[in-house]
Amino acid sequence: MSTVALVALARPTFDLACAQANFDSARALLIELGAQVVGPAELVMTPEDVTAVKLPAADLHILFMASFSDASPAVDLLGNVKGPILGWSMREPGAIGERLKLNSMCGVNLAAHALMNVGQSIRHIHGNADEPAVRQAITAALAGNLPTAHAPKEVSGEFASNEKVDAAFAWLKGKKIGAVGDAPNGFTPCVFDGPQLKQLFGLDVRQITIDDAFGKISEVKDDARELAYARAVAAQPSLASVNVAEAKKVSGVEVALDKWREQESLDAIAIRCWPEFPTDLGACICSSLGRLSDRGTVTTCERDVLGAVTMMICESLGSDENYLVDIVDLDAAQGLVRLWHCGSAATKLAADPIKATQSTHCNRKLGVAGNFPLKTGPVTLFRLDRDVDPSNRTGLRMVVSRGESIPAPNHFQGNTATVVTQPDAAALVNGIVTGGYPHHLVISWIDVRPGLRTMAQKLGIPLTEW
């Protein structure tokens, strides 16, 4: 009989009833298949929950992502056990247009990146316990045969001219990124090395604390806040239906960030958007980032500086506005993934900008976040990431792929793109997770791959292309 250490992570802002039901089904399947299941019988959600966990020796360790969670519990509990870890993510329940109830796949993706950073490895299965393919994969894992860490076949193509890429480097040189606060706990893709970015791309990162940001917001005059709110309502009339007090707070954030951008000549802003903004300010600032982006400032949430750099690299190679997204859903049969974030997209990225409505944040139920599908057409999916390989002198790596955003309803509240991927969708997801790539990708509607190939070659940065 195999001993299985099963750890189920979750976060209270997601659908805990659904998360618990999935966890119960997973435990039941393991027991039915003859495993001796050890580990916490309850969802692990708080630092106190993590401290209370004592994992005995086990033949197999399963990280069950009952809902989204930051990666710190995964590292604390599974970073030093005998791997590979089996990461298990769930299907997204609910009707089209509802909130993202679990965000389980993104949680596994984030945990895989953090585990890789501490020398651990992960394998991945996706699906609910009642699916035959999942039952088969778990049966094999109990017999010692974990899923393979497979990925799509690597490809390449034409290279951009040296002149084009030299012009991109010249465009990037001297650009400034404003970074607000620290990376959220457990968000390892949002950690960055300022001198490294300066040396390779000529970028300058200007950092302030969350307290500094709140100080700037408090200095915004009432008339400036009211004017920004009036302009936002005029541009997007649906904003009038959002709680006015919350919407005006978000307008104050927009004014403060825009003033800081002007004072520091910032080209991008990467901001720690939670938990302090919803808990201390009483608002979600997604739409303020979208409005800044509409006016030409690159913006990223979760203080993802490398995400902002990824977006700027795309722009340097000819992309217009682009967006930072999570992979949250997989339909292997249709060869597609759904890319999503909670509502900070520029209006110009909407499938129909006239219908780019403003609403509340999907989980926090606070204003203001956009709620519209992203535009259609061929897309590039790209990410710059830190590399833990000590032989890589640059300390960075790149991953890129291709697909097509197809017409579809806004599948999850916020901003969703339904993308048929050029490589096999299931293999792409598996390659990203098992390769420990970031949970944040950048979706660009311009094919920047030729420029990326030349840029990576010039800098000596490894480029994985699927």
Residue pairs with C-beta under 8 A, 6 or more apart in sequence:
1 34
1 35
1 36
2 34
2 35
2 36
2 59
2 60
2 142
2 143
3 35
3 36
3 38
3 56
3 57
3 58
3 59
3 60
4 30
4 35
4 36
4 37
4 38
4 39
4 58
4 59
4 60
4 61
4 62
4 142
5 38
5 39
5 55
5 56
5 58
5 60
5 61
5 62
5 81
6 26
6 27
6 30
6 37
6 38
6 39
6 62
6 64
7 39
7 40
7 44
7 53
7 55
7 61
7 62
7 63
7 64
7 73
7 74
7 77
7 78
8 19
8 23
8 26
8 40
8 42
8 43
8 44
8 64
8 65
8 66
9 43
9 44
9 45
9 63
9 64
9 65
9 66
9 67
9 69
9 73
9 74
9 107
9 111
10 16
10 19
10 23
10 43
10 44
10 45
10 66
10 67
10 68
10 69
11 45
11 67
11 68
11 69
11 70
12 45
13 363
13 364
14 67
14 68
14 101
14 102
14 103
14 363
15 67
15 93
15 101
15 102
16 43
16 67
18 67
18 93
18 101
18 102
19 43
19 66
19 67
19 102
20 43
20 66
22 66
22 90
22 102
22 128
22 129
23 43
23 64
23 66
25 128
25 129
25 130
26 62
26 64
26 88
26 129
27 37
27 41
28 129
29 129
29 134
29 135
29 138
30 37
30 62
30 138
30 142
31 37
33 135
33 138
33 139
33 142
34 142
35 60
35 142
38 55
38 56
38 58
39 53
39 55
39 58
40 49
40 52
40 53
42 49
43 49
43 66
44 50
44 53
44 69
44 73
44 77
45 69
49 73
50 72
50 73
50 76
50 77
53 77
55 61
55 77
55 81
58 81
59 144
60 86
60 141
60 142
61 78
61 81
61 82
61 83
61 85
61 86
62 85
62 86
62 87
62 88
63 74
63 78
63 85
63 86
63 87
63 88
63 108
63 111
63 122
64 88
65 87
65 88
65 89
65 90
65 104
65 105
65 107
65 108
65 111
66 90
66 102
66 104
67 101
67 102
67 103
67 104
67 107
68 102
68 103
68 104
68 106
68 107
68 110
69 107
69 111
69 186
70 110
70 184
70 185
70 186
70 187
71 110
71 111
71 113
71 114
71 115
71 186
71 187
71 188
72 114
72 185
72 186
73 186
74 85
74 111
74 114
74 115
74 186
75 111
75 114
75 115
75 117
75 118
75 120
75 186
78 85
78 115
78 120
79 115
79 118
79 119
79 120
80 118
80 120
81 120
83 120
83 121
83 122
84 120
84 121
84 122
84 123
84 146
84 149
85 115
85 120
85 121
85 122
85 123
86 122
86 123
86 124
86 125
86 141
86 146
86 147
87 108
87 111
87 112
87 122
87 123
87 124
87 125
87 433
88 108
88 124
88 125
88 126
89 104
89 105
89 107
89 108
89 124
89 125
89 126
90 102
90 104
90 105
90 126
90 127
90 128
91 104
91 126
91 127
91 128
91 329
92 100
92 101
92 102
92 103
92 104
92 105
92 328
92 329
92 412
93 101
93 102
94 101
96 409
96 410
96 411
97 409
97 410
97 411
97 412
97 413
98 412
98 413
99 362
99 363
99 412
99 413
99 414
100 328
100 340
100 342
100 362
100 363
100 412
100 413
100 414
103 326
103 328
105 126
105 327
105 328
105 329
105 330
105 429
106 326
106 327
106 328
106 439
108 122
108 124
108 433
109 326
109 327
109 432
109 433
109 437
109 438
109 439
110 186
110 187
110 188
110 189
110 438
110 439
111 122
112 122
112 124
112 433
112 434
112 436
113 188
113 189
113 385
113 436
113 437
113 438
113 439
114 186
114 188
115 121
115 122
115 436
116 122
116 388
116 436
117 188
117 388
117 436
119 388
121 149
121 434
121 436
122 433
122 434
122 436
123 146
123 147
123 148
123 149
123 434
124 147
124 429
124 430
124 433
124 434
125 134
125 137
125 138
125 141
125 147
126 330
126 426
126 429
127 133
127 134
128 134
129 135
137 147
140 146
140 147
141 147
147 430
149 430
149 434
149 435
150 427
150 430
150 431
150 434
151 427
151 428
151 430
151 431
151 434
151 435
151 466
152 401
152 423
152 424
152 427
152 428
152 431
152 466
153 423
153 466
154 464
154 465
154 466
155 423
155 465
155 466
156 453
156 465
157 449
157 450
157 453
157 465
158 450
158 453
159 450
159 453
159 454
159 457
160 317
160 450
160 451
160 453
160 454
160 455
161 454
162 454
162 458
164 317
164 451
164 454
165 317
165 451
165 454
165 455
165 458
168 313
168 316
168 317
168 451
168 455
169 201
169 202
169 316
169 455
171 315
171 316
172 201
172 202
172 203
172 312
172 313
172 316
173 201
173 202
173 203
174 202
174 204
175 202
175 203
175 204
175 267
175 268
175 312
176 203
176 204
176 205
176 206
176 264
176 265
176 266
176 267
176 268
177 203
177 204
177 205
177 206
177 266
177 267
177 268
177 269
177 270
177 298
177 305
177 308
177 309
177 312
178 205
178 206
178 207
178 208
178 257
178 260
178 261
178 264
178 266
178 268
178 269
178 270
179 192
179 205
179 206
179 207
179 208
179 269
179 270
179 271
179 303
179 305
180 207
180 208
180 209
180 210
180 212
180 213
180 269
180 270
180 271
180 272
180 303
181 208
181 209
181 210
181 213
181 271
181 272
181 276
181 303
182 210
182 272
182 303
183 190
183 191
183 272
183 302
183 303
183 304
184 190
184 272
184 274
184 275
184 302
184 303
187 302
187 303
187 304
189 304
189 306
189 307
189 385
189 386
189 438
189 439
189 440
190 270
190 302
190 303
190 304
190 305
190 306
190 307
190 440
191 386
192 205
192 305
192 306
192 309
192 386
193 386
193 395
194 205
196 394
196 395
196 396
197 203
197 205
197 305
197 309
198 204
198 205
200 394
200 396
200 459
200 461
201 309
201 313
203 309
203 312
205 305
206 264
206 266
208 260
210 272
210 276
213 256
213 271
214 276
214 280
214 281
216 256
216 257
216 259
216 260
217 252
217 253
217 256
217 281
219 256
220 252
220 255
220 256
220 259
224 255
225 248
225 251
225 252
225 255
226 248
226 251
228 251
228 252
228 254
228 255
229 247
229 248
229 251
232 239
232 247
232 251
232 254
232 287
232 291
232 358
233 239
233 240
235 291
235 347
236 347
236 356
236 357
236 358
238 357
238 358
238 359
239 247
239 287
239 358
239 368
242 358
242 359
242 360
242 367
242 368
243 360
243 366
243 367
246 282
246 283
246 284
246 360
246 366
246 367
246 368
247 283
247 367
247 368
249 281
249 282
249 283
250 283
250 284
250 285
250 287
250 288
250 367
250 368
251 288
253 277
253 281
253 283
253 285
253 288
254 287
254 288
254 291
254 292
257 269
257 271
257 288
257 292
258 292
258 295
258 297
260 266
260 269
261 269
261 292
261 297
266 297
267 297
267 298
267 312
268 297
268 298
268 299
268 300
268 308
268 311
268 312
269 289
269 292
269 297
269 298
269 299
269 300
269 308
270 299
270 300
270 303
270 304
270 305
270 307
270 308
271 285
271 289
271 299
271 300
271 301
271 303
272 302
272 303
273 284
273 285
273 286
273 289
273 301
273 302
273 303
273 344
274 284
274 302
274 364
277 283
277 284
277 285
278 284
278 361
278 364
278 366
282 366
283 366
283 367
283 368
284 342
284 343
284 360
284 361
284 364
284 366
284 367
284 368
284 369
285 368
286 301
286 342
286 343
286 344
286 361
286 368
286 369
286 370
286 414
287 343
287 344
287 358
287 367
287 368
287 369
287 370
288 368
289 299
289 300
289 301
289 344
290 299
290 343
290 344
290 345
290 346
290 347
290 370
291 347
292 299
293 299
293 321
293 344
293 345
293 346
294 321
294 346
294 347
294 348
298 308
298 311
298 312
298 315
299 308
299 344
300 307
300 308
300 311
300 324
300 440
301 324
301 341
301 342
301 344
302 440
304 324
304 440
306 384
306 385
306 386
306 438
307 324
307 383
307 438
307 440
307 442
309 384
310 324
310 382
310 383
310 384
310 442
311 322
311 324
311 442
313 382
313 384
313 448
313 452
313 455
314 322
314 380
314 382
314 442
314 444
314 446
314 448
315 322
316 451
317 446
317 448
317 451
317 452
317 455
318 446
318 448
318 451
319 380
319 444
319 445
319 446
319 448
320 445
320 446
321 346
321 348
321 349
322 349
322 442
322 443
322 444
322 445
323 341
323 345
323 346
323 349
323 374
323 415
323 442
323 443
324 341
324 344
324 440
324 441
324 442
325 339
325 340
325 341
325 415
325 417
325 440
325 441
325 442
325 443
326 339
326 340
326 341
326 439
326 440
326 441
327 337
327 338
327 339
327 429
327 432
327 439
327 441
328 338
328 339
328 340
328 412
329 337
329 338
329 340
329 411
329 412
330 336
330 337
330 338
330 425
330 426
330 429
331 337
331 338
331 425
332 424
332 425
332 426
334 420
334 425
335 420
335 421
335 424
335 425
336 406
336 418
336 419
336 420
336 421
336 425
337 403
337 419
337 421
337 425
337 428
337 429
338 411
338 412
338 416
338 417
338 418
338 419
339 374
339 381
339 416
339 417
339 419
339 441
339 443
340 411
340 412
340 414
340 415
340 416
340 417
341 414
341 415
342 361
342 362
342 363
342 369
342 414
342 415
343 359
343 361
343 362
343 368
343 369
343 370
343 371
343 413
343 414
343 415
344 369
344 370
344 415
345 370
345 372
345 374
345 415
347 353
347 356
347 370
349 374
349 375
349 415
350 356
350 370
350 372
350 373
350 374
350 375
351 372
351 373
351 374
351 375
351 376
351 407
352 372
355 372
356 370
356 372
357 370
357 371
357 372
358 367
358 368
358 369
358 370
358 371
359 367
359 368
359 369
359 370
359 371
359 413
360 366
360 367
360 368
360 369
361 367
361 368
361 369
362 369
362 412
362 413
362 414
369 414
370 414
370 415
371 410
371 413
371 414
371 415
372 410
372 415
373 408
373 409
373 410
373 411
373 415
373 416
373 417
373 418
374 405
374 415
374 416
374 417
374 443
375 405
375 417
375 445
376 404
376 405
376 406
376 407
377 404
377 405
377 445
378 402
378 403
378 404
378 405
378 445
378 447
379 402
379 403
379 404
379 405
379 417
379 419
379 443
379 444
379 445
380 400
380 401
380 402
380 443
380 444
380 445
380 446
380 447
380 448
380 449
381 400
381 401
381 402
381 403
381 419
381 421
381 441
381 442
381 443
381 444
382 398
382 399
382 400
382 441
382 442
382 444
382 448
382 452
383 398
383 399
383 400
383 437
383 438
383 440
383 441
383 442
384 396
384 397
384 398
384 461
385 396
385 397
385 398
385 399
385 437
385 438
386 395
386 396
386 397
387 394
387 395
387 396
387 397
387 462
389 397
389 462
392 461
392 462
393 460
394 459
394 460
394 461
396 459
396 461
397 461
397 462
397 463
397 464
398 452
398 456
398 461
398 462
398 463
398 464
399 432
399 435
399 437
399 463
399 464
399 465
399 466
400 449
400 452
400 463
400 464
400 465
400 466
401 421
401 422
401 423
401 428
401 465
401 466
402 421
402 422
402 447
402 449
403 419
403 420
403 421
403 422
404 419
404 420
404 422
405 417
405 418
405 419
405 443
405 445
406 418
406 419
406 420
408 416
408 418
410 416
411 418
417 443
419 443
421 428
422 466
423 466
427 466
428 466
431 437
431 466
432 441
435 464
449 465
452 463
453 463
453 465
455 461
456 462
456 463
457 463
